[in-house]
């Protein structure tokens, strides 16, 4: 029993339940109030009629007396006093002749005056405070030549009315509470509880959709109702299924798009430095930066033409890919920027796109490890592989050229000189220019090659990088 009571009281926790209960309770009170108003006046008339019936014996005796046409006023007064002395409700009276002349008054004077009388009906009048009740009978009603106005004590009517209103009000409240409770029990089980559960389903659906969780076990899925609320539940489940499916499809599309974007990002970063790629994505078109001092390395595989003449294209590309992949790992190791490859020629630079102070040392370390890598490949494949490397330091301009198959490239005399250091170098050696020699001589062992005639540059003194000083 207590569980049912608690369940019933639980309905009132929701605002909708309280609003419905208040509306039902107030509606019943208003209806009962409308019914109560005529009941009040009807009961008041009943009580006044009862009062009138109590005084009826006295009034009938006075009626008989007035029909006798007593001319002796003293006798009349005595008889009127005798008739009214035992009445508990008659407080006073007034007797008028047919010519409206007052001939006798006893006790409290009534409020009805002779001008208010009505020959066609008995006049009744209640005092403003409800304590007195006057009745006027004309000569037509009495059957003589007199008008009789009697004042009654109506003080018992008002308490009776209040008691009657109190009983009715208590009954109305009890009925209202009962009807409201029954209504709430019915609505609670059939409407309010399902609505609250549907609300919980909506909250669970929102959490599942926002936090990408599995589909919850909705209450509305387990309920079969052949009414409007059932249609709402069906519509909710259809909506959730559609939204859930569309979100899943959208996430799948986003994953595919993200994967493609990552792939494009990786491809872009394979072509351009990350800083340059970011500038391109921000909408910059013409990208060109000047660098005061960088170090540029060119490397060429010696004898590659001869190897290509006796090797299948697939094997040749496979070998070249292995070599250049090893060089790429070295460039990442030393924080250098691979610029491009042309055939069997490899170009890398240090000191850009982020300027650095140890660009010459990083290039030197990579150059020496490139020689070691070539030795490993030569031992593995048995081919007469060798490498020629040229290095130069100086100012360059770096930027992006082209709109299709664009590349990050370098321009300037320092680039041309580095290319000449490689092309006019010695197989298996690392030839550096004088500018690079000045940057490395304190930490590395360099052997002076001497003066050579460099195409487009004339006679230049060059050096061969041997190793790092101990």
C-alpha positions as CSV (number, residue, x, y, z in Angstrom):
1,X,0.0,0.0,0.0
2,X,2.8,2.4,0.9
3,X,4.5,1.6,-2.4
4,X,1.3,2.7,-4.3
5,X,1.1,5.8,-2.2
6,X,4.7,6.7,-2.9
7,X,4.1,5.9,-6.6
8,X,1.1,8.2,-6.7
9,X,2.9,11.0,-4.9
10,X,5.8,10.6,-7.3
11,X,3.5,11.8,-10.1
12,X,3.5,15.2,-8.5
13,X,7.2,15.6,-8.9
14,X,6.8,16.7,-12.5
15,X,5.5,20.2,-13.4
16,X,3.1,18.7,-15.9
17,X,1.5,16.6,-13.1
18,X,1.1,19.5,-10.8
19,X,-0.4,21.7,-13.5
20,X,-2.9,19.0,-14.4
21,X,-3.8,18.4,-10.8
22,X,-4.2,22.1,-10.1
23,X,-6.3,22.5,-13.2
24,X,-8.6,19.6,-12.4
25,X,-9.0,20.6,-8.8
26,X,-9.6,24.3,-9.7
27,X,-12.1,23.3,-12.4
28,X,-14.1,21.2,-10.0
29,X,-14.1,24.0,-7.4
30,X,-15.3,26.5,-10.0
31,X,-18.1,24.1,-11.1
32,X,-19.2,23.4,-7.6
33,X,-19.0,27.1,-6.8
34,X,-21.3,27.9,-9.7
35,X,-23.7,25.2,-8.3
36,X,-23.3,26.5,-4.8
37,X,-24.5,30.1,-5.5
38,X,-28.2,29.1,-6.3
39,X,-28.0,26.5,-3.6
40,X,-27.1,29.3,-1.1
41,X,-30.1,31.5,-2.1
42,X,-32.4,28.5,-2.2
43,X,-31.3,27.5,1.3
44,X,-31.7,31.1,2.5
45,X,-35.3,31.1,1.1
46,X,-36.0,27.8,2.8
47,X,-34.8,29.1,6.2
48,X,-36.8,32.3,5.8
49,X,-39.9,30.3,4.8
50,X,-39.3,28.2,8.0
51,X,-39.1,31.4,9.9
52,X,-42.3,32.6,8.3
53,X,-44.0,29.2,9.2
54,X,-43.0,29.6,12.8
55,X,-44.8,33.0,13.0
56,X,-47.7,31.8,10.9
57,X,-49.9,31.1,14.0
58,X,-49.3,34.5,15.4
59,X,-50.0,36.2,12.0
60,X,-53.2,34.2,11.6
61,X,-54.4,35.2,15.0
62,X,-53.7,38.9,14.2
63,X,-55.5,38.4,10.9
64,X,-58.6,37.2,12.7
65,X,-58.4,40.1,15.1
66,X,-58.1,42.7,12.4
67,X,-61.2,41.3,10.6
68,X,-63.3,42.1,13.7
69,X,-63.1,45.9,13.2
70,X,-62.2,46.8,16.8
71,X,-62.8,50.5,17.2
72,X,-61.5,50.6,20.8
73,X,-57.7,51.1,20.3
74,X,-56.9,50.1,23.9
75,X,-58.7,46.8,23.4
76,X,-56.8,46.3,20.1
77,X,-53.5,47.0,21.7
78,X,-54.2,44.6,24.6
79,X,-55.2,41.8,22.3
80,X,-52.2,42.3,19.9
81,X,-49.9,42.1,22.9
82,X,-51.6,38.9,24.1
83,X,-51.3,37.3,20.7
84,X,-47.6,38.2,20.2
85,X,-46.3,37.8,23.7
86,X,-45.4,34.1,23.3
87,X,-43.9,34.4,19.8
88,X,-40.2,33.8,19.7
89,X,-39.6,35.2,16.3
90,X,-41.9,38.2,16.1
91,X,-40.0,41.3,17.3
92,X,-42.4,44.0,16.3
93,X,-45.2,45.0,14.0
94,X,-47.0,47.9,12.5
95,X,-50.7,48.2,11.6
96,X,-52.0,50.6,9.1
97,X,-55.5,51.4,8.0
98,X,-56.6,51.3,4.4
99,X,-55.9,55.1,4.1
100,X,-52.3,54.4,5.1
101,X,-52.7,55.8,8.6
102,X,-50.6,54.1,11.2
103,X,-52.9,53.0,14.0
104,X,-50.5,50.8,16.1
105,X,-46.8,49.9,16.5
106,X,-45.4,47.2,18.7
107,X,-41.8,46.4,19.4
108,X,-39.2,47.0,16.8
109,X,-40.6,49.0,13.9
110,X,-40.3,47.1,10.5
111,X,-38.2,48.6,7.7
112,X,-41.0,48.1,5.2
113,X,-43.0,51.3,5.1
114,X,-46.6,51.7,3.9
115,X,-45.4,53.1,0.5
116,X,-43.6,49.8,-0.3
117,X,-46.7,47.6,0.1
118,X,-48.0,45.8,-2.9
119,X,-51.7,44.9,-3.2
120,X,-50.9,42.0,-5.6
121,X,-48.4,40.1,-3.5
122,X,-47.0,39.8,0.0
123,X,-43.9,42.1,0.4
124,X,-40.8,40.5,2.1
125,X,-37.7,42.4,3.0
126,X,-34.5,41.3,4.7
127,X,-32.3,43.8,6.6
128,X,-28.9,44.6,5.3
129,X,-27.1,42.7,8.1
130,X,-29.5,39.7,7.7
131,X,-30.6,39.9,11.3
132,X,-34.2,41.0,10.6
133,X,-36.9,39.8,8.2
134,X,-40.0,41.9,7.5
135,X,-43.2,40.7,5.9
136,X,-46.1,43.0,4.8
137,X,-49.7,41.7,4.3
138,X,-52.1,44.2,2.7
139,X,-55.9,44.4,3.2
140,X,-56.3,42.3,0.2
141,X,-54.4,39.4,1.8
142,X,-56.0,39.9,5.2
143,X,-59.5,40.3,3.9
144,X,-60.2,43.5,5.9
145,X,-59.3,47.2,6.0
146,X,-55.9,46.9,7.5
147,X,-52.2,46.4,6.4
148,X,-50.0,44.3,8.7
149,X,-46.2,44.5,8.7
150,X,-44.4,42.1,11.0
151,X,-40.7,42.2,11.9
152,X,-39.1,38.7,12.5
153,X,-36.0,37.8,14.3
154,X,-33.7,36.3,11.5
155,X,-30.6,36.1,13.5
156,X,-30.6,32.3,13.4
157,X,-30.7,32.3,9.6
158,X,-27.1,33.5,9.0
159,X,-25.4,30.9,11.2
160,X,-27.5,28.2,9.5
161,X,-26.4,29.5,6.1
162,X,-22.8,29.6,7.2
163,X,-23.0,26.0,8.5
164,X,-24.7,25.0,5.3
165,X,-21.9,26.7,3.2
166,X,-19.3,25.0,5.4
167,X,-20.8,21.6,4.8
168,X,-21.1,22.1,1.1
169,X,-17.5,23.5,0.9
170,X,-16.1,20.6,2.8
171,X,-18.0,18.2,0.6
172,X,-16.8,20.1,-2.5
173,X,-13.2,19.9,-1.4
174,X,-13.5,16.2,-0.6
175,X,-15.1,15.5,-4.0
176,X,-12.5,17.7,-5.7
177,X,-9.7,15.9,-4.0
178,X,-11.2,12.5,-4.8
179,X,-11.8,13.3,-8.4
180,X,-8.4,14.8,-8.8
181,X,-6.7,11.8,-7.2
182,X,-8.6,9.4,-9.4
183,X,-7.8,11.5,-12.4
184,X,-4.1,11.7,-11.5
185,X,-4.0,8.0,-10.9
186,X,-5.4,7.3,-14.3
187,X,-3.4,10.0,-16.1
188,X,-0.2,9.1,-14.1
189,X,-0.3,5.5,-15.3
190,X,-1.5,6.2,-18.9
191,X,0.0,9.6,-19.8
192,X,2.4,11.2,-17.3
193,X,4.6,8.2,-16.5
194,X,5.0,7.4,-20.3
195,X,5.8,11.0,-21.0
196,X,8.4,11.1,-18.2
197,X,9.9,7.9,-19.6
198,X,9.9,9.3,-23.1
199,X,11.7,12.4,-21.7
200,X,14.3,10.0,-20.2
201,X,14.6,8.4,-23.7
202,X,15.2,11.8,-25.3
203,X,17.9,12.6,-22.8
204,X,19.5,9.2,-23.3
205,X,19.3,9.7,-27.1
206,X,21.0,13.1,-26.8
207,X,23.8,11.7,-24.7
208,X,24.2,8.7,-27.1
209,X,24.3,11.0,-30.2
210,X,26.6,13.6,-28.6
211,X,29.1,11.2,-27.1
212,X,29.0,8.6,-29.9
213,X,27.7,5.8,-27.7
214,X,25.8,2.6,-28.6
215,X,22.1,2.9,-29.1
216,X,20.3,2.8,-25.7
217,X,17.5,0.4,-24.8
218,X,14.6,2.9,-25.1
219,X,11.5,2.4,-23.0
220,X,9.4,3.6,-25.9
221,X,10.6,0.6,-28.0
222,X,9.0,-1.8,-25.5
223,X,5.6,0.0,-25.4
224,X,2.8,-0.6,-27.9
225,X,0.1,2.0,-27.7
226,X,-2.7,2.6,-30.1
227,X,-3.1,6.3,-29.4
228,X,-1.4,9.7,-30.1
229,X,1.2,9.1,-27.5
230,X,2.1,5.8,-29.1
231,X,2.4,7.6,-32.4
232,X,4.8,10.1,-30.8
233,X,6.9,7.3,-29.4
234,X,7.0,5.6,-32.9
235,X,8.0,8.9,-34.5
236,X,10.7,9.5,-31.8
237,X,12.2,6.1,-32.5
238,X,12.1,6.6,-36.3
239,X,13.7,10.0,-35.9
240,X,16.5,8.6,-33.6
241,X,17.2,5.7,-36.0
242,X,17.4,8.1,-38.9
243,X,19.6,10.6,-37.1
244,X,21.8,7.9,-35.7
245,X,22.3,6.3,-39.1
246,X,23.0,9.7,-40.7
247,X,25.5,10.6,-38.0
248,X,27.2,7.2,-38.5
249,X,27.3,7.8,-42.3
250,X,28.6,11.3,-41.7
251,X,31.3,10.1,-39.3
252,X,32.3,7.4,-41.8
253,X,32.5,10.1,-44.5
254,X,34.5,12.3,-42.2
255,X,36.9,9.5,-41.4
256,X,37.4,8.9,-45.2
257,X,37.8,12.6,-45.7
258,X,40.2,12.8,-42.8
259,X,42.2,9.9,-44.2
260,X,42.3,11.5,-47.6
261,X,43.3,14.8,-46.0
262,X,46.1,13.1,-44.1
263,X,47.2,11.4,-47.2
264,X,47.2,14.7,-49.1
265,X,49.0,16.3,-46.2
266,X,51.7,13.6,-46.3
267,X,52.0,14.0,-50.0
268,X,52.3,17.7,-49.7
269,X,54.9,17.4,-46.9
270,X,56.8,15.0,-49.1
271,X,57.0,17.8,-51.7
272,X,57.3,20.9,-49.6
273,X,58.6,21.9,-46.1
274,X,55.9,22.0,-43.5
275,X,56.2,25.8,-43.1
276,X,55.9,26.4,-46.8
277,X,52.9,24.0,-47.0
278,X,51.2,25.9,-44.2
279,X,51.7,29.2,-46.1
280,X,50.3,27.7,-49.2
281,X,47.2,26.4,-47.4
282,X,46.7,29.9,-45.9
283,X,46.3,31.2,-49.5
284,X,49.8,32.6,-50.2
285,X,50.6,32.3,-53.9
286,X,54.0,33.7,-54.5
287,X,56.4,32.3,-51.9
288,X,60.0,33.5,-52.0
289,X,62.4,34.0,-49.1
290,X,66.0,35.1,-49.1
291,X,68.5,33.4,-46.8
292,X,71.9,35.0,-46.0
293,X,73.8,31.8,-45.6
294,X,72.9,28.2,-46.2
295,X,74.9,25.1,-47.3
296,X,73.8,23.2,-50.4
297,X,74.9,19.6,-51.3
298,X,74.7,17.9,-54.6
299,X,75.4,14.1,-54.9
300,X,75.7,12.0,-58.1
301,X,75.9,8.2,-58.3
302,X,79.0,7.5,-60.4
303,X,78.7,4.8,-62.9
304,X,74.8,4.8,-62.8
305,X,74.6,5.1,-66.6
306,X,76.7,1.9,-67.0
307,X,74.6,0.1,-64.4
308,X,71.3,1.1,-66.1
309,X,72.5,-0.3,-69.4
310,X,72.7,-3.8,-68.0
311,X,69.9,-3.7,-65.4
312,X,66.1,-4.1,-66.0
313,X,64.1,-0.9,-65.4
314,X,62.3,-2.4,-62.4
315,X,65.5,-3.4,-60.7
316,X,67.1,-0.1,-61.6
317,X,64.2,1.9,-60.0
318,X,64.2,-0.4,-57.0
319,X,67.9,0.2,-56.4
320,X,67.6,3.9,-56.9
321,X,64.7,4.0,-54.5
322,X,66.6,2.2,-51.8
323,X,69.6,4.6,-52.1
324,X,67.5,7.8,-52.1
325,X,65.3,6.5,-49.3
326,X,68.5,6.0,-47.2
327,X,69.5,9.6,-48.1
328,X,66.1,10.8,-47.1
329,X,66.5,9.2,-43.6
330,X,69.8,10.9,-43.2
331,X,68.3,14.3,-44.2
332,X,65.6,13.8,-41.5
333,X,68.3,12.7,-39.0
334,X,70.3,15.9,-39.4
335,X,67.3,18.3,-39.8
336,X,68.1,19.1,-43.4
337,X,65.7,19.9,-46.3
338,X,65.7,17.6,-49.3
339,X,65.2,19.8,-52.3
340,X,64.8,17.4,-55.3
341,X,66.2,14.5,-57.2
342,X,67.0,14.6,-60.9
343,X,67.8,11.2,-62.3
344,X,70.6,9.9,-60.1
345,X,71.4,13.3,-58.7
346,X,70.3,14.2,-55.2
347,X,70.1,17.8,-53.8
348,X,69.8,18.7,-50.1
349,X,70.2,22.0,-48.2
350,X,70.8,23.1,-44.6
351,X,69.8,26.3,-42.9
352,X,66.3,26.6,-44.5
353,X,63.4,27.1,-44.4
354,X,64.3,27.7,-40.7
355,X,67.7,29.4,-40.4
356,X,70.3,27.6,-38.3
357,X,73.9,28.1,-37.3
358,X,75.2,24.6,-37.8
359,X,73.9,24.0,-41.4
360,X,77.5,23.4,-42.7
361,X,78.3,20.8,-40.0
362,X,75.0,19.0,-40.6
363,X,75.6,18.8,-44.3
364,X,79.1,17.5,-43.7
365,X,77.9,14.8,-41.4
366,X,75.3,13.7,-43.9
367,X,77.8,13.7,-46.7
368,X,80.1,11.4,-44.9
369,X,77.2,9.0,-44.0
370,X,76.1,9.1,-47.6
371,X,79.5,7.6,-48.5
372,X,79.0,4.9,-45.9
373,X,75.5,4.0,-47.3
374,X,76.9,3.7,-50.8
375,X,79.5,1.3,-49.6
376,X,76.9,-0.8,-47.9
377,X,74.8,-0.9,-51.1
378,X,77.9,-1.8,-53.2
379,X,78.7,-4.7,-50.9
380,X,75.0,-5.9,-50.9
381,X,74.4,-5.8,-54.6
382,X,77.9,-6.3,-55.9
383,X,77.5,-3.4,-58.3
384,X,80.4,-0.9,-58.8
385,X,78.6,1.9,-57.0
386,X,80.3,5.1,-56.0
387,X,79.2,8.6,-55.2
388,X,80.5,12.1,-56.0
389,X,79.5,14.9,-53.6
390,X,79.9,18.7,-53.9
391,X,79.1,21.2,-51.2
392,X,79.0,25.0,-51.2
393,X,77.8,27.7,-48.7
394,X,76.3,31.1,-49.4
395,X,73.2,33.1,-49.9
396,X,70.2,31.7,-51.8
397,X,66.6,32.5,-52.7
398,X,64.1,29.8,-51.9
399,X,60.5,29.5,-53.0
400,X,57.7,27.6,-54.7
401,X,57.4,27.7,-58.5
402,X,54.6,26.4,-60.7
403,X,50.9,25.7,-60.1
404,X,51.0,22.1,-61.2
405,X,53.6,19.7,-59.9
406,X,55.1,22.6,-58.0
407,X,58.3,22.2,-56.1
408,X,60.3,24.0,-53.4
409,X,63.5,25.1,-55.2
410,X,66.6,27.2,-54.6
411,X,68.2,29.8,-56.8
412,X,71.4,31.8,-56.6
413,X,75.1,31.6,-57.3
414,X,75.7,29.4,-54.2
415,X,73.4,26.8,-55.8
416,X,75.3,26.9,-59.1
417,X,78.6,26.7,-57.3
418,X,77.5,23.6,-55.3
419,X,76.4,21.9,-58.5
420,X,79.9,22.6,-60.0
421,X,81.6,21.2,-56.9
422,X,79.8,18.0,-57.5
423,X,80.1,17.8,-61.3
424,X,83.8,18.6,-61.2
425,X,84.5,16.5,-58.1
426,X,86.1,13.2,-57.7
427,X,84.4,9.8,-57.4
428,X,84.2,8.7,-53.8
429,X,85.2,12.2,-52.6
430,X,83.4,15.1,-51.0
431,X,84.5,18.4,-52.6
432,X,83.7,21.6,-50.8
433,X,84.2,25.3,-51.8
434,X,86.3,27.8,-50.0
435,X,83.2,29.3,-48.3
436,X,82.3,25.9,-46.8
437,X,85.9,25.2,-45.9
438,X,85.9,28.3,-43.7
439,X,82.8,27.0,-41.8
440,X,84.2,23.5,-41.3
441,X,88.0,23.8,-40.9
442,X,87.9,24.1,-37.1
443,X,86.0,20.8,-36.6
444,X,86.8,18.7,-39.6
445,X,89.8,17.5,-41.5
446,X,89.9,18.9,-45.0
447,X,92.5,18.3,-47.6
448,X,93.3,21.0,-50.1
449,X,92.7,19.8,-53.6
450,X,94.1,22.9,-55.2
451,X,92.9,25.2,-57.9
452,X,90.5,23.9,-60.5
453,X,88.9,25.7,-63.4
454,X,85.2,25.8,-62.7
455,X,82.8,26.3,-65.5
456,X,81.3,29.8,-65.4
457,X,83.3,30.6,-62.3
458,X,86.9,30.5,-63.4
459,X,89.7,29.2,-61.2
460,X,88.7,28.2,-57.7
461,X,90.5,26.7,-54.7
462,X,88.6,23.6,-53.5
463,X,89.0,21.2,-50.6
464,X,88.1,17.5,-49.9
465,X,86.3,16.7,-46.7
466,X,88.0,13.8,-45.0
467,X,86.5,13.3,-41.5
468,X,85.7,15.0,-38.2
469,X,88.6,16.0,-36.1
470,X,89.1,13.9,-33.0
